[in-house]
Amino acid sequence: MRLRIVMTLLMAVGLASGAAIDGAWTAEIQMKAGKKAGSEDRMVQVQFNLKSEGDKATGTITSGAKKHSVTAHIVDSKLEGNQFSFTTVQTTKKGEQRLEWRGTVNGDTLQGTRSRAGAKRGQDFTAKRG
């Protein structure tokens, strides 16, 4: 009986942790300048629409200005406690682009890094709920 109670509590904690990621989030990510002469770093607004489904996350990530926004869908994800990781896929003129997102949820803040699939370095981001 005690084991059943403990298992129920652990499952409830796991579900509550996953549910913490649900909702709309907004971040600004600094994009490095391209190789063209005169290029400057710029800030890009990123909107997350996330929903937990057990130990997985689903949803979309939209980045860019309204006219030039690009939406990517979450394909592989994992939620564990307050940590998350997922991969997004978007189709561009240059083909399929995969980005890996990793980080933590702390109340109304998502904090982590995003990087191109297989890259060693990434870009830090902080997103706020709402």
ZIPEVEN-V765444 format. One record per pair of residues at least 6 apart in sequence whose C-alpha atoms are under 8 Angstrom apart, sorted by the first residue. I is the first residue (numbers start at 1). J is the second residue. D is the distance in Angstrom with one decimal. If there is no record, write none. Layout:
i = {I & I}
j = {J & J}
d = {D & D}
This chain:
i = {14 & 14 & 14 & 15 & 15 & 17 & 17 & 17 & 18 & 18 & 18 & 18 & 18 & 18 & 18 & 18 & 18 & 18 & 19 & 19 & 20 & 20 & 20 & 21 & 21 & 21 & 21 & 22 & 22 & 22 & 22 & 23 & 23 & 23 & 23 & 23 & 23 & 24 & 24 & 24 & 24 & 24 & 24 & 25 & 25 & 25 & 25 & 25 & 25 & 25 & 25 & 26 & 26 & 26 & 26 & 26 & 26 & 26 & 26 & 27 & 27 & 27 & 27 & 27 & 27 & 27 & 28 & 28 & 28 & 28 & 28 & 28 & 28 & 29 & 29 & 29 & 29 & 29 & 29 & 29 & 30 & 30 & 30 & 30 & 30 & 31 & 31 & 31 & 31 & 32 & 32 & 32 & 33 & 33 & 33 & 33 & 34 & 44 & 44 & 44 & 45 & 45 & 45 & 46 & 46 & 46 & 46 & 47 & 47 & 47 & 48 & 48 & 48 & 48 & 49 & 49 & 49 & 50 & 50 & 50 & 50 & 51 & 51 & 51 & 52 & 52 & 54 & 55 & 55 & 55 & 56 & 56 & 56 & 57 & 57 & 57 & 57 & 57 & 58 & 58 & 58 & 58 & 59 & 59 & 60 & 60 & 60 & 60 & 60 & 61 & 61 & 61 & 61 & 61 & 62 & 62 & 62 & 62 & 63 & 63 & 63 & 64 & 70 & 71 & 72 & 72 & 72 & 72 & 73 & 73 & 73 & 74 & 74 & 74 & 74 & 75 & 75 & 75 & 75 & 76 & 76 & 76 & 77 & 77 & 77 & 77 & 78 & 78 & 78 & 79 & 82 & 82 & 82 & 83 & 83 & 83 & 83 & 84 & 84 & 84 & 84 & 84 & 85 & 85 & 85 & 85 & 86 & 86 & 86 & 87 & 87 & 87 & 87 & 88 & 88 & 88 & 88 & 89 & 89 & 89 & 89 & 90 & 90 & 90 & 91 & 97 & 98 & 98 & 99 & 99 & 99 & 99 & 100 & 100 & 100 & 100 & 101 & 101 & 101 & 101 & 102 & 102 & 102 & 103 & 103 & 103 & 103 & 104 & 104 & 104 & 105 & 108 & 108 & 109 & 109 & 109 & 109 & 110 & 110 & 110 & 110 & 111 & 111 & 111 & 111 & 112 & 112 & 112 & 113 & 113 & 113 & 113 & 114 & 114 & 114 & 114 & 115 & 115 & 115 & 116}
j = {55 & 80 & 81 & 54 & 55 & 80 & 81 & 82 & 52 & 53 & 54 & 55 & 56 & 57 & 79 & 80 & 81 & 82 & 51 & 52 & 82 & 105 & 107 & 50 & 51 & 52 & 105 & 49 & 50 & 51 & 52 & 48 & 49 & 50 & 51 & 129 & 130 & 47 & 48 & 49 & 50 & 129 & 130 & 47 & 48 & 49 & 110 & 127 & 128 & 129 & 130 & 45 & 46 & 47 & 48 & 127 & 128 & 129 & 130 & 45 & 46 & 47 & 125 & 126 & 127 & 128 & 43 & 44 & 45 & 46 & 125 & 126 & 127 & 43 & 44 & 45 & 46 & 123 & 124 & 125 & 41 & 42 & 43 & 44 & 123 & 41 & 42 & 43 & 44 & 40 & 41 & 42 & 39 & 40 & 41 & 42 & 40 & 63 & 64 & 65 & 63 & 64 & 65 & 61 & 62 & 63 & 64 & 61 & 62 & 63 & 59 & 60 & 61 & 62 & 59 & 60 & 61 & 57 & 58 & 59 & 60 & 57 & 58 & 59 & 58 & 79 & 79 & 78 & 79 & 80 & 77 & 78 & 79 & 74 & 77 & 78 & 79 & 86 & 73 & 74 & 75 & 77 & 73 & 74 & 71 & 72 & 73 & 74 & 88 & 71 & 72 & 73 & 74 & 88 & 69 & 70 & 71 & 72 & 69 & 70 & 71 & 70 & 90 & 90 & 88 & 89 & 90 & 91 & 88 & 89 & 90 & 86 & 87 & 88 & 89 & 86 & 87 & 88 & 89 & 86 & 87 & 88 & 84 & 85 & 86 & 87 & 84 & 85 & 86 & 85 & 104 & 105 & 106 & 102 & 103 & 104 & 105 & 101 & 102 & 103 & 104 & 105 & 100 & 101 & 102 & 103 & 100 & 101 & 102 & 98 & 99 & 100 & 101 & 98 & 99 & 100 & 101 & 96 & 97 & 98 & 99 & 96 & 97 & 98 & 97 & 116 & 116 & 117 & 114 & 115 & 116 & 117 & 114 & 115 & 116 & 117 & 112 & 113 & 114 & 115 & 112 & 113 & 114 & 110 & 111 & 112 & 113 & 110 & 111 & 112 & 111 & 128 & 129 & 126 & 127 & 128 & 129 & 126 & 127 & 128 & 129 & 124 & 125 & 126 & 127 & 124 & 125 & 126 & 122 & 123 & 124 & 125 & 122 & 123 & 124 & 125 & 121 & 122 & 123 & 122}
d = {7.8 & 7.4 & 6.3 & 6.2 & 7.7 & 7.6 & 5.3 & 5.9 & 5.5 & 7.5 & 6.7 & 6.5 & 7.8 & 8.0 & 6.1 & 7.3 & 6.9 & 7.4 & 7.4 & 5.6 & 7.9 & 7.1 & 7.3 & 6.5 & 6.6 & 6.6 & 6.6 & 7.7 & 5.2 & 4.4 & 5.9 & 7.9 & 5.8 & 5.4 & 6.4 & 7.1 & 7.5 & 7.1 & 5.6 & 4.6 & 6.5 & 5.9 & 5.5 & 5.7 & 4.9 & 6.5 & 8.0 & 5.8 & 5.3 & 4.3 & 5.5 & 7.2 & 5.8 & 4.6 & 6.3 & 5.0 & 5.4 & 6.5 & 6.9 & 5.9 & 5.1 & 6.5 & 6.7 & 5.8 & 4.2 & 6.5 & 6.1 & 5.4 & 4.5 & 5.9 & 7.1 & 7.5 & 7.5 & 5.6 & 5.3 & 6.5 & 7.2 & 7.5 & 7.5 & 6.0 & 6.8 & 5.7 & 4.5 & 6.3 & 7.9 & 5.6 & 5.3 & 6.0 & 6.8 & 7.3 & 4.7 & 6.8 & 5.2 & 4.7 & 4.4 & 7.2 & 7.5 & 6.7 & 5.6 & 7.7 & 5.8 & 5.8 & 7.3 & 6.9 & 5.7 & 4.3 & 6.8 & 5.7 & 5.1 & 6.3 & 7.6 & 6.1 & 4.6 & 6.6 & 5.4 & 5.4 & 6.4 & 6.6 & 5.8 & 4.7 & 6.7 & 5.6 & 5.3 & 6.1 & 6.3 & 8.0 & 8.0 & 5.8 & 4.8 & 6.6 & 5.3 & 4.8 & 5.5 & 7.6 & 5.6 & 6.6 & 6.8 & 7.6 & 7.9 & 5.8 & 7.6 & 7.6 & 6.2 & 5.7 & 6.5 & 5.6 & 4.6 & 5.9 & 7.9 & 5.6 & 5.2 & 6.5 & 7.7 & 7.6 & 6.5 & 5.5 & 4.3 & 6.3 & 5.4 & 5.5 & 6.6 & 6.4 & 7.7 & 6.7 & 5.6 & 5.2 & 4.6 & 7.9 & 5.2 & 5.6 & 6.8 & 6.5 & 5.7 & 4.4 & 6.7 & 7.2 & 5.8 & 5.9 & 7.0 & 5.3 & 5.2 & 7.5 & 7.4 & 5.5 & 3.9 & 6.5 & 5.7 & 5.3 & 6.3 & 6.7 & 5.4 & 5.2 & 7.1 & 7.6 & 5.7 & 4.3 & 6.3 & 8.0 & 5.7 & 5.5 & 5.9 & 7.6 & 7.3 & 5.5 & 4.3 & 6.6 & 5.9 & 5.3 & 6.7 & 6.6 & 5.5 & 4.5 & 6.1 & 5.6 & 5.3 & 6.6 & 7.9 & 6.7 & 5.7 & 4.7 & 6.7 & 5.8 & 5.4 & 6.7 & 6.2 & 7.8 & 6.1 & 5.6 & 6.5 & 5.5 & 4.5 & 5.3 & 5.5 & 5.3 & 6.1 & 5.7 & 7.2 & 5.8 & 4.4 & 6.7 & 5.4 & 5.6 & 6.5 & 7.0 & 5.4 & 3.8 & 6.4 & 5.8 & 5.5 & 6.3 & 6.6 & 5.7 & 5.1 & 6.8 & 5.7 & 4.8 & 6.4 & 5.6 & 5.0 & 6.5 & 8.0 & 7.7 & 5.9 & 4.5 & 6.4 & 5.7 & 5.5 & 6.6 & 5.8 & 5.2 & 4.3 & 5.8 & 5.3 & 5.4 & 6.6 & 7.5 & 6.5 & 4.2 & 6.3 & 7.3}
